Amino acid sequence: MESLAKPLRTLEDDLRWFVRATEVRLLHVTASADLRAAALKVVAGMEALPANRSPFTVLEDPFLRADHGWSWRARRMVEDWEGRVRVTAESGLELGSLSGQRPASADPLAAFGGWLDLVLSALRPPLEGLVVVLAPTRVEDGAAFESALLELLRRPELTRARFVAVEVGEAALPRLHEELGSAALRSRCERDDAAFADDLNALMRSVDPSLPGPARAGAAWPRGVIVPPRPGEREPTPEQQEEVDIELAAAGVSPSLAGAAGVRMQQYVIAAALHLREGNGPTAVDCQRQACHLAYEAGAKREALIQHLVLAGYELAAEMEADAVREYASVSERASLWDCPLEAAQAELALAVIAARHGRQPDAAAHYVRSAEAAQRADATGLAIEGWRLAGQMAAHAGLDQRAAECFGRAIELAEDAAPDVASSSSAPRAARQLAERLRAKGLGAQADSLEHTANRLEEGMPRSVAGLY
């Protein structure tokens, strides 16, 4: 689509200039959320330009108010450099290892600057500098982010470092542009919504799943005509086809949808999505139902369940809630029968949300429990923890105190046995605090304090599974 390709081409042109114009210290890229990932790939790809003499290090750690993330960025930058040293040594080239006094500052930003100085000192010809790509997945304080970047740019020992800041409209960086002047370049990689709408309209007009061959995508093609095989082209033998099917299955692709049936299903999926975007809910539902039917007909169980979940979601969007509830219940039943626990968990989660929205807390709690149990079978620990916590919350709203305590306890127990990153990012700390609040209301202060301690420990990435190691 030209509405997406054009801003990426513009960014590429700006990057080519930035690579050559080494007097430019900062390239400030503002990307729309839907283009951020693609923009970051374009940025990283510029390291391979023949004119470039500077390694790129890409740092995506979020910039939060509670933690600006400089310690993590320093660690990733050092790991990136040490990885380069190992790889180049294997190919007969030599890069300088990090040497000198390690930064010991208690200020994470100052320590990051110290590590950056060590990396710059390790550069060897023909390398001439380092490009630090700061692309936080989230910037909660744009002014603080700007101040930190200004501080790094002002440090005289870091003049060989140049920066690319990639953000999604969270940091305007006005002081940086004012101070750097022509040494700062701005690039916008943002989707033109009007052009995007035109692209989608054109695509929707061209997509017709009932047409054969290239006509499905809008090409002029007579109905019923199939391209003849090329001279010398042979059909695969049964043994060859079996090998292909095994490879497809290993890659997570259903062999039954690898051919014409899969193409036709994809066409209906695209048509459904485009109709929904245009506000044609009933037509979108009809197209998605066809996609669902094709997947079931092909015997591709997991793909069919996924298309079925999408169908139910489209029915909700089209205000066909009763139909959606029936579809979600059907997915849950089929997924349980076919041993597809993740899809069962997703269906039960949707049913729980619908029940909660109508104030049916006991029903919502029961659906959340079934979602959590299915998520555990699928080894989706984070989803299971959230399911148990929400089940406890719904049970509490319904006055089922004992059941609420049990569900909160299950969420906490799961987190205690999980990996540190799962425990810290899960909702288990919130479940612990919710249960602590209920215990404190009953006068059980010691138990409540213990749960508060557990919540703090889980947030710090110290579940029981690793607590004994420290």
N, C-alpha and C positions, 0 to 999 in steps of 0.2 A: 504494500500500500504506500502510495507516494506521501501521504500525510505522516507516515512513520519514517519512511526512508529519507525524506528531505532533511529533517532536523539532524539525523545521524550523519548525513553527508556534510552538513554545515559544521558539525562538531569535528569531524575528521579533518576538514580544511583548517579549522582553528588550531587543532593539535599539530598539524604539519608545520604551521607557522611557529607555534610555541617551541617545537623541537629545534627549529633552525635559529630562532631569535633567542639566543641564550641570555640576552640582557633582560628578558622578561622573567621576573621571579615568581609570578603567580598567574595561573590560569584558573579563573573562577567559573565553574560550570554549574548552571542551574538546570536540572533535568526534571521533567514531569515524572510522576511516580511510575507510570506505565513504561517509560523509556529508561529508567535508571539503570536496570541491569544491562540493557543493550549499550547504553552510553559508557558504562564502566568497562565493558569488553572492548569498545573502541579505544578508550583511553589506554588500557593495558596493552592493546595491540600495537600502539605507537612505539613501544620500545624496540620493535623489530625493524623500524625504518633504517635504511642505510645511513641516513644523515645523523642518526642519533648516537651520542657517545655517553649517555647517562642511563644507568639501570633505573627501572621503575620499581618501587615497592608500594603495594596497594594495601591500605589499612582501613578496614570497614567497621571498626569498633564503634558502638554508639557513643554519643556525647550527651550524657545525662546530667541532670542537676546534682544528683547524689554522687555520681562518679563520672568525671570527664573522660576516663578511659586511657590516660596517657601511659600508665604502667603496662596495660595490655598492648598498646601500640608499640611501645619500646620492645617488648618481648617478641612480638611478631616481626618487627623490623630486623632484629638481631637474628632470629631463626631464619628469616628469608636470606639474609646475607651469608650466614654460615652454610645454608643449603647451596647457595651459589658457589661458595668456595669449594665444597665437596664435588659438585658436578663438574666444575671447570678443571679441577685437579685430575679427575678421571679422564678428561679429554686432552690432557697435556698442557693446559693453560694454567696460569697461576694468578689468583687474586690474593690480596693481602688479608691475612687473618686479623681479627680485632685484637689490638694490643694497646697497652697503656693502662692508666688507672681507671678502674670501673667507676662510673658515676655513683656517688653515695648520698646525693641530696635527698632530703625527706620530701621535697616538692616534686610530685610526679612529672610535671611539665619540664622542670629544670633537669630532672634525670633523663627524660626523653631527649632533650637537647644534647645532653652529654653523650648519650649513646649514638645519636645522629652524628656528632662530632667524631666519634671513634670510627663509624662507618666511612665517613668522608676521608678520614686519615688512612683508611685501608685501601682506598682506590689506587689502582695502578693503570698506567697508560695501556691502551688508548682511552680508557675511561676518564671522563673529565668532570663528573659531578653526579648527583643523585636526584632523582625526581620522586618526591614523596607525595603519593596520591592519598589525600585524606577524604574518604568517602563514607562518613558515618551513616549507618543504617537509620539513625534517628538523631536529630539535634534538638534538645529540649531548651537550650539557652543559646540563641544565635549570637548575642552580644558577648558572652563569655567565650564562645568558640572563636569569634573574631579577635578578641583580646589575646587569646593564646597564640593564634597564628601570627598576630603582629609581633608578639614577643619573640617568637622563633625567627621571624624575618629580620628583626633588628639585631640579633646576635651576630657580631662580626665574624666569629669563627664558623658560622654556618652559611657564609655567602655562596658557597658552591652548591648549596641545597636549593632546589627549586620546588615549588609546590603546585599541585593541582587539587583544588577543593571542589568536590562534587556534592551538591546538596539538592534537595527537592523543594526549594522555596522556603526553607526554614532559616536561612542566614543570608541577608542581603549584603553584608560586608561593606558598608559605605565608607567607614574609616580607612579600611585597607586600600580601597580604590583611590581615596583622596590622598593618602600618604604616598602610595607607590606611583600614582599617575600612570604614565605610559609603560611602567614596568609591571603593570597588572592588566591582564587581558580577560575580557568577559565573553563567555559563550553560552548561548541558550539552546538547550536541546529539549524543546517542549512540543508536544503534539498540538497541531492546529485542529481544534475541535470541529470547526466548520468543515475543513477539508476531510477530517476523519469520517464525519457523518456522510459526506458525499461518497467517500470510498466504500463505506458500508452499504449505502443505498445501491451503488453500482454492483457490488458483489451480490447483494440480495436479489437484484433483478436478474442476475446471470445464473444464480444457482437454481437448478431444477432437478431434483433427484429422479424424476420419472424419465429423463432423457438418457440416451445411451452415450457411452464413450466420452469424447471431449466436449460434447454438447452440454454435459452437466455443468461445466465451468463457463458456458457462454459461447463456445466455439461453434461455427457453422458446421453442422454435421447431420447427415440424413438419418432419420429414425431407423432403428433396427439394423444398422450397418455395423459390423464388427471388423476391426482391422485384421487382415489376413496375416498368417505367420510369415516371417521373413524367410527367404530361401535358405535352406540348410538348418533352420531353427527346429529343434526337436523338443517334444514333450519330455519332461523328466521321467525316468523310470520309477517304479514304485519304491525301490530302495533309495534312490536319490531324494524323492519326495519325503520319505520317512526321515531322512537325515535333516532335511530342511525344517520339517515340522518339529523335530527335537530341538533344533537350534532356536526356532521361534519360541517354543515353550520355555526354554531356558532363559530367554531374554524377556519373558513376561508377556509375550504376544500370543494370543490364541490363533493357532493355525487356521481355524475355521473362518477367521475374520481377516486373514492376510491377503485374500483375493478380492473378487468382485463384491462379495457380501460386505466386506469391511469398507470398501470405497463407498458403496451405497449408504451404509450406515453413517459414515462421516459426513456425507452430503446432507443427510437429514439432520444431523447434529448442527451443522453450520447453519442450515436454513432455519432451524428452531431458534438458535441463539440470535440470529439477525431479526427474525420476526418479533422476538421478545423485546429486543432493544427498540424496535419501532413502535412498541405498544400494542402489537397484535397478539395478545395473550392466547386466545383460543387457537389461532393458527400455529403459534409456537408449540402449544401442547400437542396438537395433531401431528406435527412434524417429529417432535421428540418421541411421541408414542410409536411412530413408525420405526425410529431408530432403536427403540427398546425392543420392539417386536422382532426386528432383524437379528438383534444380538441373541435373544432367546431362541429364535428359530435356528441359528447357527450352532447352538449348544455351547456358546461361550458364557459360562455361568457367571464368572466374576464381572466380565464386561457388561453383561446384561443387568446385573444388580446395580452397577454404577450408573448405567443409562436410566434404570428405573428410579434411582434416587434423584437424578436430574429431572426426570419427568415429574416426580412429586414436588420438587422445588418450583418448577414452572407452574404447576397447578396452584401452589400457594401464591405465587406472584400474580396469577390471573384471577385471584380471589375465588378459587375453587377448593376451599379448605376441606370440605367433606371428602372430595375425591383424593386430595393429597393424603389425608389420614388413612384412607383405604390403601393407597399405594405404599405408604411407609410401613403399614402393618404387613402388607404382602412381602415387601423386601425383607423385613425382619424374620418372617416365617421361612421364606425361601433360604435366606442366608444361614439361618440356624440349621436347616435341613442339609445344606450343601457345605457346611463347615467353612463359612466365610465370615469369621467373627467381626472383622473390622467393619464390614458393610452392615452387619446386624447392629453394631454399636452406633453407627451413624444414624440408622433408621430410628432406633429407640431414643436417641438424643433428640431428634426432630419431634418425635411424638411427645417427649417430655416437655419441650419448649411450648408446643401447642397447648398441652394440658395446663401448664403453668399460666399461660396467657389468659386462659379462661377461668383461672382461680381454682382449678381442681388439683390442689396440692397433693393429696394422697396418690392420685393417679400419676401426677408428675414425678413424685418420689419413686413410685414403682418402676416407671420407665427409666428414670436415671439409674436405678439399681441394675436393671437389665442391661443398660448401656455400659455401665462400669464393668459388669461381669464379662460381657462380650469383649470389651477392650482389654481386659486382663488376659483373656484367651488369645487375643491377637498380639500380645506383648506391647500394646500401646499404653505404656504406664502413665504418661502424662494425661491422656484422655480418661483413663480409668480413675485416676486421682480426682480429676475434675468431676466425673460422674458421681463418685461417692460423696464428694463435698456438697454438690448440688442436691443430691438425694437427702443428705442430712439437713440442708437448708429448707427444702420443701417439707420434710417431716416435721421440722421445728415449727414452721408456719402452720402446719395442720394440728399442732399440739401433741404430736407423737414424740414425747421427749426421749423415751428409751430408744426408739428407733433412730432418732436424730443422732444421739450419742454414739450408737453403733456405727452409723454411716460415717460420721466424722472420724471415728477411730479407725475405720478401714482405710480412709484416705491418708491418715497420718502413718499407719503401719506400712502402706505401700511406699510412701516417700522415704521412710526410714531404711527400707531395703533397696532403694533405687540408687542409681549412679548420682554423684554429686550435682552434675549439671541438670539432671532431671528433677532432683529434689528442690534445688534452688529456684528453678523456673516454674515449678508447679504451683497449684493453689493449695497445697498441703499446709503451708504456714498460715494461710487465711483460715483453713479448717480448724487448725489448732487454736487459733485465737477465738474463733466462734465458739468452740467447745469450752475454752477457758472462761469466756464471758458467761456462759450458762452455768458453769460450776461456781463461779464467783457469786452469781445471783442466788445460789443455793447455800452460800456460806462456806463453800469448800475452797478456801483461799490457797491452801498449800498445793492442792492438785491443780488449781488454776495457774499458780506461779510456775509450776513444773511444765505445764503446757506452753506457757509464754516462752520459757527457756527453750523448749523444743522448737517452737516456731522460729525463734532467732537463729538457732543452730541450723535449721533446714535452709533458711534464707542465705546463710553464709556458705552453703554447699557442704555441710558437715552432717550428713545423715548417719544413722547408726552403722551403715555398711562400711564407712571409712573413718568414723570417729576414733576407733581404736588404733588407727595407724599414726596418730599425731600425739 
